[in-house]
Amino acid sequence: MSVDMEQAKRLMLEQNALMIAAKAHGFANATLRAILQVGPVYSELSDVDREKIILEFEKQPAETAQRVMRFWRTRTKLSAA
């Protein structure tokens, strides 16, 4: 599952987008946690906010996250056309 530049920008700026992409790509909790600690936007999150994102990540079914990623990709392609 690839990501174009517009999607990559969204992932770096929106917490939910990063969580969905991480789940869709099969990241482990520890990987997402590391990104949330060092990412340019995420490093300023409180520990409580990081834990909320991790809890949502754990509840999110991978299939749903993959469906959202496909939707984003399709929407990006259509808006570029």
C-alpha positions as CSV (number, residue, x, y, z in Angstrom):
1,M,0.0,0.0,0.0
2,S,1.8,3.1,-1.2
3,V,1.3,6.7,-0.2
4,D,1.6,9.8,-2.4
5,M,3.0,13.2,-1.2
6,E,-0.4,14.6,-0.3
7,Q,-1.1,11.6,1.9
8,A,2.3,11.7,3.4
9,K,1.8,15.4,4.4
10,R,-1.6,14.5,6.0
11,L,0.1,11.6,7.9
12,M,2.7,13.9,9.3
13,L,0.1,16.5,10.4
14,E,-3.0,14.6,11.5
15,Q,-2.9,12.2,14.5
16,N,-5.8,10.1,13.3
17,A,-4.4,9.8,9.8
18,L,-1.1,8.5,11.2
19,M,-2.9,6.0,13.4
20,I,-5.0,4.8,10.5
21,A,-2.0,4.4,8.2
22,A,0.1,2.7,10.8
23,K,-2.7,0.1,11.4
24,A,-3.3,-0.3,7.6
25,H,0.4,-1.1,7.1
26,G,0.7,-3.5,10.0
27,F,2.8,-1.4,12.3
28,A,3.3,-2.7,15.9
29,N,2.2,-0.6,18.9
30,A,5.8,0.0,19.7
31,T,6.5,1.4,16.2
32,L,3.6,3.9,16.4
33,R,4.6,4.8,19.9
34,A,8.1,5.6,18.7
35,I,6.8,7.8,15.8
36,L,4.6,9.7,18.3
37,Q,7.6,10.4,20.4
38,V,9.9,11.7,17.7
39,G,7.7,13.0,14.9
40,P,7.8,16.7,14.3
41,V,4.2,17.4,15.3
42,Y,3.7,14.5,17.7
43,S,6.7,15.0,19.9
44,E,4.8,17.8,21.7
45,L,1.9,15.5,22.6
46,S,1.3,14.8,26.3
47,D,1.7,11.2,27.5
48,V,-2.0,11.1,28.0
49,D,-2.7,12.1,24.4
50,R,-0.2,9.5,23.1
51,E,-1.9,6.8,25.1
52,K,-5.3,7.8,23.7
53,I,-3.9,7.4,20.1
54,I,-2.4,4.0,21.0
55,L,-5.7,2.9,22.5
56,E,-7.6,3.9,19.3
57,F,-4.9,2.1,17.3
58,E,-5.5,-1.1,19.2
59,K,-9.2,-0.9,18.7
60,Q,-9.1,-0.1,15.0
61,P,-9.5,-3.1,12.8
62,A,-6.8,-3.4,10.1
63,E,-9.4,-4.0,7.4
64,T,-11.1,-0.7,8.3
65,A,-7.8,1.2,8.2
66,Q,-7.0,-0.3,4.8
67,R,-10.4,0.7,3.5
68,V,-9.8,4.3,4.7
69,M,-6.4,4.3,3.0
70,R,-7.9,3.1,-0.3
71,F,-10.6,5.9,0.0
72,W,-7.9,8.5,0.5
73,R,-5.9,7.3,-2.4
74,T,-9.0,7.3,-4.7
75,R,-10.0,10.7,-3.5
76,T,-6.5,12.1,-4.2
77,K,-6.5,10.6,-7.7
78,L,-9.9,12.0,-8.5
79,S,-9.0,15.5,-7.3
80,A,-5.8,15.4,-9.4
81,A,-7.7,14.5,-12.5
